[in-house]
Amino acid sequence: MVIPLYNEEKRARNIAGISKYLSEKKFSWEIILVDDGSTDDTSTHLKKFVQKNIKAVSYPANQGKGHAIKQGMLTASGLYRLFLDIDLSTSIAEFEKFIPFLGKYDCLIGTRKAKGAKVSVHQPWVRENLGKGFTFLSQLVLGVPVSDFTCGFKSFSAPCAKQVFQHSRIKRWGFDSEILFLCHKYSFSIKEIPVTWKDNPATRVRFPHDIFTSLSELLTVRLNDLRGLYHLI
């Protein structure tokens, strides 16, 4: 399990709840905490949680959520590798819905937009509808037929994670669309799973800056592909 963190000293306590959930399961597990160049006291808080199966990865300068998750995925050793947000917009308990499909699909993605999904706390109207627009453009530009690109709850088999994240290049908010594009390009199977999700008003998304950045990164993904940067060697 990979958890990216940037200036999350106040929410680092959520790690305890995540590890408690996992410790009650019969399967083996690990947590990779990735400190994405935090400038607050996040790194100090993470040290409190480090143990045999909880590791911390850090680097000095902030690179972006996509870069943090890439480092975590390539550090992980599990057969299946989930990433989730420390704000628990999607609760770790939603992983129960993923378990029946592990080993049957290469990539499992949480969706807020398919039948059976539940949004208990909605985003502001403008942000929610811009998100719908981003989904439409991601489908159009990248040709990936999924309903939700940006839900921060995705799982990958080890072979899928290694291949996709070794080739990923987008470091910030457009990374979700890139990794799903790469899953599709490399013919890994994708399964969408409806989840319960709630908006967190303390989100780190800067509106509207990050929306426009993400849109430009969609074009970057397509250009990278045309330039052969995602070709397997």
GICORMO-V363927 format. One record per residue. N is the residue number from 1. OMEGA is omega in degrees with one decimal (none if undefined). BURIAL is # if it has 16 or more other ideal C-beta (glycine too) atoms within 10 Angstrom, else .. D_CENTER is the distance of its C-alpha to the mean C-alpha in Angstrom with 2 decimals. Layout:
n:omega:burial:d_center
N:OMEGA:BURIAL:D_CENTER
N:OMEGA:BURIAL:D_CENTER
//
This chain:
n:omega:burial:d_center
1:-176.5:#:10.38
2:179.0:#:8.34
3:176.8:#:8.37
4:180.0:#:8.46
5:173.4:#:11.63
6:-177.7:#:13.91
7:-176.1:#:17.21
8:-178.5:#:16.25
9:-178.8:.:19.63
10:-177.1:.:20.23
11:179.9:#:17.13
12:179.4:#:17.06
13:178.7:.:19.39
14:179.0:#:16.66
15:-179.7:#:16.08
16:179.4:.:19.50
17:178.8:.:18.68
18:-179.6:#:15.68
19:177.4:#:18.01
20:177.7:.:20.80
21:-177.5:#:19.07
22:-177.6:#:18.35
23:179.4:.:21.87
24:179.7:.:23.42
25:-179.1:.:22.10
26:-179.5:.:24.29
27:176.1:.:21.72
28:-175.5:.:21.01
29:173.4:#:17.76
30:174.5:#:16.34
31:174.8:#:13.98
32:178.0:#:12.92
33:-176.9:#:12.92
34:177.4:#:12.26
35:-174.3:#:14.55
36:175.9:#:13.87
37:-179.3:#:17.58
38:178.1:#:18.23
39:176.5:.:21.75
40:-174.9:.:22.35
41:-178.9:.:22.93
42:-175.6:#:19.38
43:178.3:#:20.37
44:179.4:.:23.43
45:-178.4:#:21.65
46:-179.4:#:19.28
47:-179.6:.:22.44
48:-175.7:.:23.65
49:-175.8:#:21.04
50:176.9:.:21.33
51:-174.8:.:23.21
52:-176.7:.:23.62
53:171.3:.:20.23
54:-176.7:#:18.24
55:177.2:#:17.82
56:176.0:#:17.10
57:179.9:#:16.29
58:175.4:#:17.43
59:-167.6:.:18.91
60:-173.4:.:21.21
61:178.6:.:19.90
62:-178.4:#:16.80
63:-177.5:#:14.93
64:-176.6:#:11.82
65:-179.9:#:8.16
66:179.1:#:7.74
67:-179.7:#:10.62
68:-179.5:#:9.63
69:177.1:#:6.72
70:-179.8:#:9.40
71:179.4:#:12.00
72:-179.0:#:10.55
73:-179.0:#:10.07
74:174.5:#:13.54
75:-175.7:.:15.01
76:-178.9:#:14.16
77:-175.8:.:17.08
78:176.3:#:16.23
79:178.1:.:16.99
80:-171.3:#:13.70
81:-179.1:#:10.39
82:166.6:#:7.81
83:178.5:#:4.89
84:-178.2:#:5.58
85:-178.1:#:7.13
86:178.1:#:10.66
87:177.9:#:12.35
88:172.0:#:11.85
89:167.8:#:11.75
90:-177.2:#:10.98
91:176.2:#:13.30
92:179.3:#:12.93
93:177.4:.:16.03
94:178.2:#:14.27
95:176.8:#:13.51
96:-179.2:.:17.23
97:-179.2:#:16.69
98:-170.2:#:14.65
99:-179.1:.:17.33
100:-175.0:.:20.02
101:178.1:.:18.04
102:-178.2:.:16.98
103:178.4:.:19.21
104:178.6:.:20.02
105:179.9:#:17.05
106:-176.1:#:15.02
107:176.3:#:11.72
108:-178.5:#:11.09
109:175.0:#:9.05
110:177.3:#:9.76
111:176.4:#:12.02
112:-166.6:#:14.03
113:178.8:#:16.57
114:178.3:.:18.14
115:-179.3:.:21.22
116:177.4:.:20.75
117:179.6:#:17.79
118:174.3:.:18.77
119:-175.1:.:17.98
120:175.0:.:19.99
121:-176.6:.:19.70
122:170.4:.:19.43
123:171.4:#:18.47
124:-172.6:.:21.62
125:-176.8:.:23.19
126:-178.2:.:22.76
127:-179.1:.:19.03
128:-178.5:.:18.48
129:172.3:.:20.72
130:176.2:#:19.29
131:177.2:#:15.94
132:177.9:.:18.04
133:178.9:.:19.62
134:177.9:#:16.47
135:-179.9:#:15.57
136:-179.3:.:19.18
137:177.3:#:19.22
138:177.9:#:16.13
139:-176.3:.:18.02
140:-174.8:.:21.21
141:-172.7:.:20.36
142:177.2:#:18.11
143:179.7:.:19.74
144:-173.4:#:16.78
145:174.7:.:17.94
146:-174.2:#:15.04
147:-174.6:#:15.34
148:-178.2:#:11.94
149:-164.1:#:9.67
150:175.3:#:7.72
151:-173.8:#:7.18
152:-177.7:#:4.22
153:-174.4:#:5.44
154:-178.9:#:5.62
155:-178.0:#:8.35
156:169.4:#:10.41
157:-178.4:#:14.02
158:179.1:.:15.13
159:178.7:.:16.99
160:-179.1:#:14.23
161:-177.7:#:11.76
162:-176.5:.:14.76
163:-176.5:#:15.95
164:-173.8:#:12.94
165:172.6:#:11.62
166:-176.3:.:15.30
167:-179.1:#:15.84
168:-175.3:#:12.95
169:-176.9:#:14.50
170:-174.2:#:12.68
171:-173.1:#:11.83
172:-163.5:.:11.08
173:179.3:#:9.97
174:-173.8:#:10.88
175:-179.5:#:8.50
176:-179.0:#:6.69
177:179.6:#:10.35
178:-175.8:#:11.35
179:175.9:#:9.44
180:173.4:#:10.62
181:-179.0:#:13.89
182:174.8:#:14.21
183:-179.7:#:13.70
184:-178.9:#:16.37
185:-177.8:#:18.49
186:174.5:.:18.70
187:171.4:.:19.61
188:-178.9:#:16.99
189:-177.5:.:17.19
190:176.6:#:14.56
191:175.2:.:14.99
192:-179.1:#:13.87
193:179.1:#:14.36
194:-179.9:#:15.49
195:171.3:#:14.22
196:-173.4:#:15.71
197:174.9:#:13.98
198:178.3:#:15.65
199:174.4:#:15.52
200:-176.4:#:15.71
201:179.5:.:18.46
202:179.9:.:17.45
203:179.2:.:14.32
204:176.6:.:14.05
205:179.1:#:14.00
206:-177.4:.:17.51
207:2.2:.:19.34
208:-173.7:.:20.59
209:-174.6:.:19.85
210:175.7:#:16.09
211:-179.5:#:16.78
212:176.1:.:19.33
213:-179.9:.:17.35
214:178.8:#:14.61
215:178.4:#:17.58
216:-180.0:.:19.19
217:172.8:#:16.23
218:178.6:#:16.50
219:177.7:.:20.04
220:178.3:.:19.13
221:-179.7:#:17.12
222:177.9:.:20.21
223:176.7:.:22.55
224:-179.5:#:20.86
225:179.4:#:21.35
226:179.8:.:24.93
227:176.8:.:25.64
228:-175.8:.:24.69
229:178.9:.:21.98
230:-178.6:#:19.80
231:177.3:.:22.85
232:179.7:.:22.93
233:none:.:25.78
//
